Amino acid sequence: MIRYRLLLMVAVVPVLFITLFQAIKHRDSRFLLQRFGLGYQKNQHNGLWIHAASVGEVQALLPLIRHLQARYPKLVIRLSTVTPTGGKIARQKLPQVQHCYLPLDLPSAAKRFVKAINTSCGLIMETELWPNLYTAAQQQKLCLITINGRISTKTLHTPAWIKELYRLTLQKVTAVLAKSQLDAERFMELGASADTTHAIGNIKFAIAADFTPPDKPPIIGRPYVLAASTHQDEERQLAESWLQLNLSDYLLVIAPRHPYRSTSIVKQLRSIDECIAIRSKGEPVSESTRIYLADTLGELLVLMRDAELVFMGGSLVPTGGHNILEPAMLSKTILFGPYMQNFADEAQRFLEQHAAIQVMGDKDLQTQWKNLLADSAKRRMYGDRAKILMWENKDMVERYIREINKYCNLNALS
């Protein structure tokens, strides 16, 4: 713990400035105060605390929280996040949930936070191991349960002193509900108790129970292939591979993960081909358009719904991939590259069921595009398998609620 305390002392000043910048940027003074354990209102009633670091974790928790609200209408739920963007989504999607920001892992801030939330049960999403926070929770006899727990290969191979810190921290966790057997084994390797570590399944599959396809009109009037959530250098690889196919009947639509990169993407693409249209500029798709840059927010599901094929970005470059479950719910043929380490469990499940296709590079992707666009029956087969896999896991919320109740009596918290 000595090294960790020294690290916190060194980091606190730069972190203060970063937090101040984020608070100003998002116009959220509460973020600045609460990240340092200040500005909390003490809850007078018991309830359930749930923590989700950022946007992705909040989105994944929506089905669980909504089911808890429906089943336990008197249960007060307090949801903490680390980022302002996560907080914004929480307030928008879950207006009846009390939102706050998790403090930095400073001893005094952690103690103030735990006293303020005033609960006997906390659910921590995925991999959040904060030594001082967990110590404060243990001192307040707060039951901590890790849900959808996952441990990356990188975490598993950290230096020995960090591993020891993880071991001490995991001793303060009541139970670990992991998203796969591999993750459960990794938690136990880091020091979690074998008696209270269980592989439940990936909670992200829970979207199957509540998923509603978008009902907005089509965005594009031509058949197209979608490259979703792309990252730097992927757009170039995708464009070059696509143009070499010379498929005049189809359009390639590129939806970058970060639309603010639009200017640099356009410059790169137009150095390859001039027949490009840009959505943010209102440029129409004509018969001669070969690539359409969908550099906007909030339209990805509609684009997925109407695509012939969906390639998930962040996987041709070593970013770690993106969520493939939404295109699966839309019965789409899904392709992804070799770098899916952030979604390794989902990718493996889909590959085992022949419900998605992994390509090893842009040339391999080019071959798959060509073959699949020439075979509508094969596309339907992959799309159907993906949807079936999702429906087979639609009871994921029930699995988690059942396990949580073994450690936290949710009726008693209501």
N, C-alpha and C positions, 0 to 999 in steps of 0.2 A: 504493500500500500504506500510505502514511502515514495517510490518513484512516481506513482500516480498522483500523490499530493503535490510533489514538486512540479509535475507536468501541468497540473491545474493552476498552480501559482504563476507559472510562466505564461500560460495561455490566457489568463483571465483578462488582461488588458487588451490584446488584439481582439479577443472575442467580444469585449464590450463595444469596441468601435464597429465591428461587423454587425452586431445586434442593433446598435444605434442606426447604422445605415439602413438595415432591413426595415426597422420601425418607421423611419422617415419615408423610405421608398413606398411602403405599403400603407402609410398614414395610420399606423396602428400603435399608439402609445402603450396599450395594454401588453403588446408583445415585448416591449423593452422592459417594463416593470416585472412581468411574470417570469421572464427568462432568468431574472435574478431573485425569484422567490418573493416578489412584492405584489401588492395589489389584488390579492385573492380575497374573496368573501368566504368566510367560513360557513360551510353547509351545516344546517341545524339537524338534518335528518340523514339517516343511513341511506346508502344507495350503492350503485355499482360504478366503479371507475374503470374506464377503458382508455388505453393509450394507443394511438396510431401516429407514427412519426410524421408522415407527409401525405400528399394527395393520393398516391397509389394505395397506401394502407387504408386510408379513410374510405376510398372507393370499394376496396375489397371487403370492408367491414359493414357496408350499408345493409346487405341482406340480414346479417346477424342482428344488428341493432334494431332493425325494423321488426324482426320476429320477436325480439325481446320486448319491444314496446307493445306489440299486439298481445303477447301472452301474459305479460306482467304490466298492465296499464298504470299501476301505481308506482312502479319502479323508477326511481330517479337515476338517470344515467349522466355521468360526467365524462366528457370525451376530451382528452388532452392531445395536442399535436406539438410538433417542434417547429414547423415552418408556418409563416403567414398564409401561404397558398393552401396548405392543409387546413388551416383554421377557416379560411374563406369557404372552402368546399363543405366543411363540417357545418357551418352556420347556414349555408344555402340548402343543403340536402337534408339536414336534421335540425330543423328549427326548434323542436321540443327538447333537444338535448342541450345540457349546459356545457359550453365549450370554455376551455382555458388552455394556456400554454404550459408545457412541461418546463420546469426550471433547468438551468445548467446544473451539472452534477457537483455543485458546491455544497458542503455539509449543511450550512445554515439554511440555504435556499431549499434544499431537499426536505429538511425538517419542517419548514414553514408550509411547504406544499402539502406534505402528508397530513399535517394537522388541519389544514384548510379543507381538504377534500372529505375528511371525516367519514371514511368508509372502512368496512372490514374486508372488502374484496376488490382486487384489481386485475384486469386482463391486459396483458402486454402483447401487442401484435408483433410477431416475427422475431427479430433479433435485436432486443434493446437490453443491454446489460450495463446498468449504471450502479457502480459499487456504493456510492453514498446514498443514492435514492433508495436502493434495496435495503441498506442498513437502517435507514429511517423508517421504512415500511415494516421491517422486522421488529423494531423497537415499539411500534404502535400496534403490533400483532395483526398486521394487514396481510391477508392471504393473497399471494401473488401467483398468477397463472399465466404462463407463456402460451399464446394461442397461435396456430399456424406457424409454429416455430421452425426456423430454418437456420442452418449453419453453413456458410460458404467454405470452399476449400481454402480460401485465403485466411479466414478466421481460424480454421483448424491448424494452420501452420504459422501462427504468430509466434513471436519470441516467448521464451519460457516464463518470463516474469509477467507477461500479459495473460498467458494461459493460467498461471497461478491466481491472478486477479479474477479471471472468469470462474475458476473453481470456487473461490471464496464467495463470489457473487451468486452463483447458481445454488449454493447451499441455503440461500435465503429464499429461494423460489419454492413454492408449495407443490407445483406440478408443471410439467412441460407437455403440452399437447402439440406434437410435431406434425408437419404437413406430409411427411413420408417416413418410411422405416429408416432410410439412410440418414435423414436429419435427426431422428430419434437416437440413432447410434452415435452420431456426432455429438449431440448434446451430452450423452452419457460419457463419451470420451473426454469431454471438457470438464466433467465433474457433476453432472446432474444425476439425481438418484434414479436407479433402474426401476425402483418400485413405483415411482410417480412420473415416469416418462413414457408417453404413449404415442404411437403413430395413429392419427385420426384421419388425416387426409387434407387436401389443399382447400382451404376455405374459399378460395377464389372461384371454385366450381359452383359455389352457392348462387352465383348469378343466374344459373339455369332455372331456379324456382321462381324468380321474379322478373326475368328478362322480357322486355317489350321491344319489339323491332321498331325502329323509327318510322313515323308515319308522314314524314315530310316528302314533298315531290322530288323526283330525280334531279340531280345537279347537272348531269351530262347526258346528252342525247345520243351518244354513240357507244357501242360496246367497248369496254376497256378493261385493262389489267391494272390493279392498284398496288403500288408500293407504299406501305403505310409506316409512319413514324421513322423515316429515314434519318441518317446521321451523316456527318461530314465524310466525304469521299464515296459514300454509297451512291449518291445521285449520279455521279460520273460513271461509276461501274454499271449501274442499272441502265442509264441512257445509252451508253455505248453498246451494251449487249442487246438492248431492244432495237436500236436502229439497224443493227446488222441483220436482224431477222426480216426487216422490210415487210412487215405485216400491215398492209394498207387498210384492212378491215377492222383493225383494233387500234386503240389509243393506249399509251402508257400514262397513267396518272400518278404523280409523285406527291405525297403528302408528308412534308418534313416534320419531324418531331418538334422542332423549334422554328416556327414560321419567321422569327426575326432574322433568320439566316437567308431569307429570300433573295436579297440583293446579290450575295456571293454565289448562291445556287444558280440564279439566272445567268450571271456572267459566265459561270462554268458551263452550263448547258448550251448557251448560245455560241460558245466556242466550238461546240460539237455539231449543232444543227440549229437552223434559224426557225424551223417550223414548230415553235413553242408558244403556248398561250399561258397567261398568268391570271389566276383567279382574283387575287387581291386588286388587280388593275382593271378588272371587269372585261378582260379580253375574251371574245367568244371562241368556242371550239368550232373550227371549220373542217371541211373534208380534207384539207391539206395539213391540219395540225397533227403532229406525231407524238408530242409530249405535252401534257397539261400539268402545270405546277399548282397544286391546291394548297396555297400558302395561307390558309385561314384556320381559325379555331372553331370547334363545336360542330364540325361537319363530317368527322371521320366515320361515324357509324352509318350515315347515309351513303357515303362513298363505298364503304364495305358492302352494304346491302345490295348495291347494284353492280358490283364488280363481277367479272367472270372468274378471276383468280385474285387471291390476296397474298402478297409477299410481305412478311413482317420485317421491318427494318431493324437496325441496330444489331444485325446478325451476320452481315457480310464484313463488318469491321468489328474489332474486339470491344464492343460496348456492352454486350451481354444479352441483347435481344429485347423483345417486348411481349406484352400479353397477347396470347393467341386465342383466348377463350371467347372474346366477343365475335370474331369472324366465325368461330366454331358454332356459336349459337345461331348465326345467320346461315348455316349450312354451306359455308364457302370452302373451296379447295384452298388449303393453306400451305404456303412454302416459307421456309426460313433457312438462313445460312448456318455456318458451322459454329458461330459464337452465340450460344443460347444459355450461358452459364447462370444468368439471373432468373431464368425460367426453365432450369434443367429438368425439374420434376415433370412439369407440364409437357415439355417437348418430348421427353422419354415416353410418357404415357401415350401421347398421340402417335408417335412412331411405332410403338409396340402394337397399337390397334390399327395400323395402316390408315390413320386418319389425318395425316399431314405428310409433307415431303421435305426432307432436309437436303439442301444442295451444298456442295463443298466450295463453290466459287461462282463467279459470274458466268463462266462458260457452261458450267453444269446447269445453272439457272436458265440460261438461254435455251438449252436443249429441252428442259422441262416445260418452259413456256410454249415452245413450238409443238411439242407432243400433246400437251394438255389442251391447247386451243384447237387442235385438230380432232379432239375426242371428247365430245360433250358428255357421253355416258360415263367416262372415267372421272370427269369433273364432278358429276352428280354422285358417283360412288364415294369419292373422298369427302364431299360435303355432307352426305348422309351419315357416314361413319363418325365424322366430327360431332355432328348434332347428337347422335346416339350416345357417344362417350360423355357428353355434357349431361344428358338426361339420366344416365346411370349414376351420376353423382349429385343429383338434385336434392338429396336428403342431407347434404353436408352440414347445413345449419342445425338440423336435428341432432346429428352426431355430436357437434360441439356443445350444444345446450345440455345434452344428456351428460357429457363428461364434466362440464363446468359445475353442474348441480351436485356432483359427487364431492366437490371441494367447497363450493359456495352455495348455500341454500338461497336460491334466488327468491323464493316465496318469502323467506324471512327478511330479505333486504327490501321488499316492496312496502 
